[in-house]
Amino acid sequence: MRLVVLSSLVPVRNPATGFDVANRALVDGLKALGHEVAVIGYLEPGQEPAPDLDVTLLGRLEVTNAKVSRSRKITWLARAVAGRTSVSCAKLQEVTPAAFAEALRRLMPFDGLVLNSIQLAGAFETVVAAYPSIYVAHNVEAASARENARYAQGIVERLLFQREAKHLDRLEQGLARRAAYILAFVPQDLSAFGEEAARRSGVMPLVRHWTLPPAMPEPPAYDLGLIGTWSWRPNRLGLDWFLEQVVPLLPETMSIAIAGGIDHPPASRHPGLRFLGRVPDATAFVRRARVVPLVARGGTGVQLKTIETFELGMPCVATPASLRGMASLPENCSMAETPDDFAHALVRAVADVRAGRLGVLSGDEFYETQRRALLAALDTGLAALPKAKPSLRQAADRHGEPAHAALVARRLS
């Protein structure tokens, strides 16, 4: 099959964020099944697209709120209000629907679209609705927005998140309703799309590395190591909980390294705490920790940090939210929920590592199980795409833009 992956951000040369990793795993999985894959979307400034992929760029676009000006955020909000859509989708409407439709037509003929999360598909929902698709739900975005509203700082922020949740729910339900098949990263997320959707949906596990990196034992550089995209609100909620409620309970002799971009890092009096910012090699950073704290406190979807920790076989202590979608735990992973229990588990794990009672395990079995299940889920989803559809490219070429608009209208009716 020839498939077109719609992704807000195209796969990049050096995946770093959780979205980048999931993005690349999806494309690599499609290619591993023998399909021809093209990708369309934006590229963040300073990034390079993955060199081994067929990529159509809609432009370069900074989408992270923390990296743009206040005026840019106001522009996004005004666009969202005018278009009655979510801000996360309005950000991506830098090209017109007609330009986006033309970019898709240039990629034809193809057998279907793979909608990689909601943002780009939601930004151009009437165009996307004209084509057969499967929908890959990274998270239940409406639920995440509602959670953000609960933790909002002030009434204005709360109202904005509530507005976002309303529009994201409409978009998610529409994409799921029209999709031939729905894939989510954890079973819990599928319930958000209703009973009818459950009959054409499945779980797609993820892998952090398509080829598992070779074991490279390195001497520990710190007792605890955390890495993440801290600008994403659900991640930041977990980090704030760890710093405010767990770290004060840890011994002052314990060294704690936190990697990843972070705006306005919380103050902490713990003498062993260090913020390292972005690191050149996330895997090498994780491997230099004695123990990895997995600190998610909410959100939806799967935790890529958990998957990487299990793949590398690292000792870890995890909250229940960090273990969403995990069928079983490695022997060197323990679960704790309250700050007291989490701190005690970390102290015990670090002591056990230092004494040689706890160490790095092989993650090969976990990795192979995840990879096989990922490919099987993708294969099942693609099999649901309708077969033998007439070429939409031929119709567009014969009749021009009005024919495409009529096709969209029929698809939505």
N, C-alpha and C positions, 0 to 999 in steps of 0.2 A: 504494500500500500504506500501511497504518497500522502503524507500528513503534514499539516501546518500547525505548529505550536504557537498559540497566542500568549505572550508573556509580557507583563508590564516592563520588565527588564530582561534583556536577552542574556544567555549564558556568557560569562566572562572568562578571560584567560586564567585568572587565579580566584576561584570561588572562595569567599570569606564568610559572608553572612549566611544565616540559615536558609534564607530564600534562594541565594545563589546555589547552595548545596543541593536543595530540593529541585531547583530548576535544572541543574546539570544531571542529577540522577534520573529525572524524567526523560530527558532527551537521550541520555546514554541507554536507558532501558528500551526505548523505542528503536534505537539503532541496533541494539543487541538482538532484537527480535527480527531483524532483517528489513525493517521499513526504511523508506526514504523520507528524511525529515528536513523541513525548512522551519525557521523560527522568525517571527516578526515581533518587534517591540522597540523599546527605547534603550539607550545606553547612558549610564551616569557619566558625568564629566570625570576625566582622569582614568577611566576604565578602558580596557581593550576587549573587543568581542573574542570569544573563543575561536581560534584560527581554523579549527577542523570542522566547522559547522556552516551550513547555508543560512546566512543571517540577512534579513531585510531590516534596516534601521529606519525607524520613523523620525529619528533625531536624537540629540543628546539632551538629557533632562535630569535635573536634580529633583528627587522626589522626597528626600528626608526633610521633615519639618525643621529640625534643628539646624540645618545647613542653609536655609533660605531666609530672606529678609521678611520683615513684617508685612511690607507691601505685597510681596509675592503671596503670602498666606491669605491676605485680603482678596487678592485677585482670584485665587483658587476658590475661596468661599463664595465670592460673588458669582463666579461661573457655575458653581454647584447649585446655588439658589436659583439662578436664572434657568438652569437646565433641569431642575428638580431631580438632582442626583446626589450621590455622595461626594464628599470632597476628595476621597481617595481615587475616585473615578474621574472627577473633573480635572485633576492634575494632569491626566493623560490625554486630555482633549486639546493638545497642542496642534494637531492636524485636524482637518475637517472630516466629517463622516464620509464625504465623497472621496477625499484623498485616501482615507483608510480603505474604502471599498476598492479603489483602483489598485492600491498596493496588494490587496488580496487577489484581485483578478490577474495580476501579473504572475502570481505564483501558480496559477491553474495550468493544467487540470490537477486536482487533488481529490482524495477520497473522503476527507473530513478534517475538522478542526479539533485540536486538543487544547482546551481552555485551561491554561495554567494559572489557577486562582481567578479571582473575580475582577480584578481591577481593569485590565485592558478590555476584556469581554464586556464588562459592565459599562465602560466608557463609550462603547460603540455597539450597544446591545441590538439595535435594529438591523445593523449590517450583519452582525454575527448570526442573528436568528435565521438568516437565509440559508445557512449551511448546516449539514449534519455535524454533530459534535459529541465529544465526551467531555465531562467537566471534572477537573481535578481540584478538589477543595482542600487547600493547605490548612485552613482553619474555618471555623464558623465565624465569619467576620462580624456579623451582627451581634453575636453573643460576646465577642471580645469588646465591641464598642459599648455594649450595655455594661460590661464589667468596668471599663474605663470611666463610664459615667458615675458609677458608684464611688470610685476613688478620685473623682475630679476635685480640683482645687478651686472652688468658687462656683457660683450659679451659672455664669456665662459658659465656662468650660463644660459644665454638666449638661447644659442645654445643647451645646454643639455635639457632644458625644451622643446624646439621645436622638438628635436629628440624624446623625450619621447611622446609628443603629436602624432607624426606621427605613432609610433608603437602602442600606446594605441588605436588610431582610428582604425587601421587595426584589432587589437584583438577584440575590442568591436563590430565592425561590423560583424566579423566572428562568435562570440558567439551568437549574436542576430539572425543572419541568420540561424544558425543551431538549435537554441532553438525552442521547441514546443510552448513556451509562454515566454513573457518578462514582468517582473514586475519592476516598478520604484516607488520611494517614492513620487515623485511629477509629475503632468501631463506634465510640461514643458520638462522634461528630455526625454520623449518618442519620441519627434520629432527628436531627434538625430539619431534614428535608421531607419528612412525612412518611406514612406507611406505603403509599404508592411508589415513591422513589426507592424504598427499601428493596423492592423486587428487582430493581435494575441498578444495583449499587454494590460496591465491594470495598475492601480495605487494601490499600497499597502500602506496604512497609517501605521504609527508606534505608539507604546506605549512605554513610558520610563520604566514603571513598569508593569509586567504582572498581579500582584495583587496590586491594588492601596494602598499605605501605609495609615494607619489611620491618621486622622487629629491630629496633636500634636502641638498646639500653643506654640510658644517659644518667649521670649522677643527678639526684634531686637538687633543685635550686631553691625550693621553698616547700613548706609543709602543705599548704593549701593553694590550689590554682583554679581560678574561675575565669572563663572567657565567654563573651557574648556580644550581641548587638544591643547595647544598653539603651539606645535611642528608641527601641521598640517598647512601648508602654508595658506590656505583660512581662517582658524580661526585666525592666527597671523595677517593677513592683517586687519581684523576687529578690533582686539585688538589695533594694532598700530594706526589705525584711531581714535579710542576712546581716547587713551592716548595722542596723539599728537594734536588732533583738538577739542575734546569735553572737556576733563578734565580741560584744562586751562580756560575754560569758567565757571566752577563750583565754588561755594563759597568755600573758604578755610576751612570753618567749616564743610563741608560735609565729611563724612567718606566713603571710597571706599575700599572694600576688593576684591582681585583678587586671586582665587584659581586655582590650576592646575600647572603641571610642565611647566616651561618656561625657555628657554635658553636666556641669555643676555637680561634681562628685560630692556625696554627703560627707560631712565632717566626721571624723572618728579619732578617738584618743588612743586607739590601740597602736603601740609603737612598732608592731611588726607588719602593719598594713601598707602596701604599695600599689599605686595605680600606674600601670605601665603603658596605657594607651594602646594603639594598634601595634601588633607584633608581626614580623615578617612571615612567620610560619606558625599557624595555630596548632598544628599537630605536635610540633616540637615543644611548644609552650606547655601543652597538656602533659606531655611525657616527662617534663621536668618537675611535676608536682608529686609529692608523696601520696596525697589524697585529693580527689576532685569533689568539691561540694556541688550538688545539683539542686538548685534552690528555687525552682519555679513554684509559684503560689497560686496560679490560676491560668486563664487563657484557654485556648482550645488547640487542636492539632497536636503534633508530636514534637518532642524536644530533641532537636538535632544534637545538642550537647550531650544528651544521654546516649544517643546512638553512637556518637564518636567515642565516648568514654568506654562503652561496652565493646566496640570494635577493637580498641587499643588494649583492652583488658585491664584498665586502670582501676585501682581501689577507689571506691566512692561512697558517699553518703547522700541519699536522695530523699526529697520530699515526695509524698504521694503524687502530686501534680506532675513531677518530673518523670514519672514512670507510666504516664498514659500510653497505652498501646503496647506495653512490654508484657509478653506472656509469662516470662520468668526472669529471675534475677541471678546474675553471676554470684559465685560464692564470696567474692570480695566486695560485694555491694550490700549495704544495709539501708533500711528505710527509717526515717524519723520525721515526725510532724511538728512537734512543739519546739520552741527555741531551746528549752532545757535539754530535751532529748537529742536534738540535732547537735548541740554543742558537745554533749557527753559522747555521742557517737563519733564525732570528729576527733576528739581528744584520744579516745580509745583506738581509733583506726590509725592515727599518726604514730601512737606508741607501738602498735603492733607492726607497722611498717618498719620503724626504726629497729625493732627487736627481731625482725625477720620472720614474724609469725603471719604476716600478710604481705602480699606482693602482687606483681603484675601477672595476669593470666593470659592464656591464648584467647583471642577474640574470634578465631577462625570459624568456629561452629556457628556463633551468633551471626557473623557476617554472611556466611553462605546461606543460612536459613532466611535472612532478610532479603538477600539478592534473589534467591529462587522465588520467594513469595512476591516480590516486586514484579518480576517478569511475568509470573502467572496472572497476577491481577491486571496488568496492562493488556495481556493477551485476551483475557476475558472481556475487558472493556471495549477493546477495538473490534471484537467479534460482533458486538451489538450495533456497530455502525451499519446503516442501511446499505445494501449492495445494489449495483447496477443502476445508479441514478443517472439521468441524462446530464451531459456536461454543462455546468453553469457557465463556463467560459464561452461555449458556443452560443448560448442564448444571449449573453452580454454582447458578444461581438456582432451578432446579427441585429440586435434591437437597441443596443446602447443603454445609457443610464436609466431611461424610463422602465425598460424591461426588468432591470435589477430592482428598482423600487417596487414594481408590481410583484416580483417574486418575494420580496421582504413582506409585503402586505399579506400575500397568501400564506406565508409561513407563520405569521403572527396571528392569523385569523383562526 
